[in-house]
Amino acid sequence: MKIYQTILKPVLSEKSTNLVKNDYYMFEVDIQANKYQIKQALEKLYPVKVAEVKTNLRQGKTRKVGRQMREKKLSSRKIVFVKLKSGKIDLFPKA
């Protein structure tokens, strides 16, 4: 699996920005990616050393959409919590 297929995007929420103080970062990754692939991809993309990777699979919800309020299933997502040993990931670059 390629690097840009493994890591889809960083999760930017209130919880994830509070975790940055403790060197934890949240990313949304491909559902089929494992911890070893995620660690390799992050170390190639950013100048960091990864200490640990915790994965979490969030199940897709059902929503009612449209005029007849039909149910639609949203897709599942895989979220990872990455703790860094050294280095820093700049998710908010200064312009």
Contacts in CASP RR format, 6 or more apart in sequence:
PFRMAT RR
TARGET T0000
AUTHOR 0000-0000-0000
METHOD contacts of the structure
MODEL  1
MKIYQTILKPVLSEKSTNLVKNDYYMFEVDIQANKYQIKQALEKLYPVKV
AEVKTNLRQGKTRKVGRQMREKKLSSRKIVFVKLKSGKIDLFPKA
1 30 0 8 1.000
1 32 0 8 1.000
1 33 0 8 1.000
1 37 0 8 1.000
3 41 0 8 1.000
3 44 0 8 1.000
3 45 0 8 1.000
5 30 0 8 1.000
6 29 0 8 1.000
6 30 0 8 1.000
6 33 0 8 1.000
6 37 0 8 1.000
6 38 0 8 1.000
6 41 0 8 1.000
7 27 0 8 1.000
7 28 0 8 1.000
7 29 0 8 1.000
7 38 0 8 1.000
7 41 0 8 1.000
7 42 0 8 1.000
7 45 0 8 1.000
8 27 0 8 1.000
8 28 0 8 1.000
8 29 0 8 1.000
8 30 0 8 1.000
9 27 0 8 1.000
9 28 0 8 1.000
10 16 0 8 1.000
10 25 0 8 1.000
10 26 0 8 1.000
10 27 0 8 1.000
10 28 0 8 1.000
10 89 0 8 1.000
10 91 0 8 1.000
11 26 0 8 1.000
11 27 0 8 1.000
11 28 0 8 1.000
11 79 0 8 1.000
12 91 0 8 1.000
13 26 0 8 1.000
15 26 0 8 1.000
16 25 0 8 1.000
16 26 0 8 1.000
19 25 0 8 1.000
19 26 0 8 1.000
19 81 0 8 1.000
20 91 0 8 1.000
22 83 0 8 1.000
23 83 0 8 1.000
23 84 0 8 1.000
24 81 0 8 1.000
24 82 0 8 1.000
24 83 0 8 1.000
25 81 0 8 1.000
25 82 0 8 1.000
25 84 0 8 1.000
25 89 0 8 1.000
25 91 0 8 1.000
26 79 0 8 1.000
26 80 0 8 1.000
26 81 0 8 1.000
26 82 0 8 1.000
27 38 0 8 1.000
27 42 0 8 1.000
27 79 0 8 1.000
27 80 0 8 1.000
27 82 0 8 1.000
28 77 0 8 1.000
28 78 0 8 1.000
28 79 0 8 1.000
28 80 0 8 1.000
29 38 0 8 1.000
29 55 0 8 1.000
29 78 0 8 1.000
29 79 0 8 1.000
29 80 0 8 1.000
30 78 0 8 1.000
31 57 0 8 1.000
31 76 0 8 1.000
31 77 0 8 1.000
31 78 0 8 1.000
33 41 0 8 1.000
33 78 0 8 1.000
35 53 0 8 1.000
35 55 0 8 1.000
35 80 0 8 1.000
38 53 0 8 1.000
38 55 0 8 1.000
38 80 0 8 1.000
38 82 0 8 1.000
39 50 0 8 1.000
39 53 0 8 1.000
39 82 0 8 1.000
42 48 0 8 1.000
42 50 0 8 1.000
42 82 0 8 1.000
43 49 0 8 1.000
43 50 0 8 1.000
46 87 0 8 1.000
46 89 0 8 1.000
47 87 0 8 1.000
48 84 0 8 1.000
48 85 0 8 1.000
48 86 0 8 1.000
48 87 0 8 1.000
48 88 0 8 1.000
48 89 0 8 1.000
49 84 0 8 1.000
49 85 0 8 1.000
49 86 0 8 1.000
49 87 0 8 1.000
50 82 0 8 1.000
50 83 0 8 1.000
50 84 0 8 1.000
50 85 0 8 1.000
51 83 0 8 1.000
51 84 0 8 1.000
51 85 0 8 1.000
52 82 0 8 1.000
52 83 0 8 1.000
53 80 0 8 1.000
53 81 0 8 1.000
53 82 0 8 1.000
53 83 0 8 1.000
54 80 0 8 1.000
54 81 0 8 1.000
54 82 0 8 1.000
54 83 0 8 1.000
55 78 0 8 1.000
55 79 0 8 1.000
55 80 0 8 1.000
56 78 0 8 1.000
56 79 0 8 1.000
56 80 0 8 1.000
56 81 0 8 1.000
57 76 0 8 1.000
57 77 0 8 1.000
57 78 0 8 1.000
57 79 0 8 1.000
58 76 0 8 1.000
58 77 0 8 1.000
58 78 0 8 1.000
58 79 0 8 1.000
59 76 0 8 1.000
60 73 0 8 1.000
60 74 0 8 1.000
60 75 0 8 1.000
60 76 0 8 1.000
60 77 0 8 1.000
61 73 0 8 1.000
61 74 0 8 1.000
62 71 0 8 1.000
62 72 0 8 1.000
62 73 0 8 1.000
62 74 0 8 1.000
63 71 0 8 1.000
63 72 0 8 1.000
63 74 0 8 1.000
64 70 0 8 1.000
64 71 0 8 1.000
64 72 0 8 1.000
65 71 0 8 1.000
65 72 0 8 1.000
END
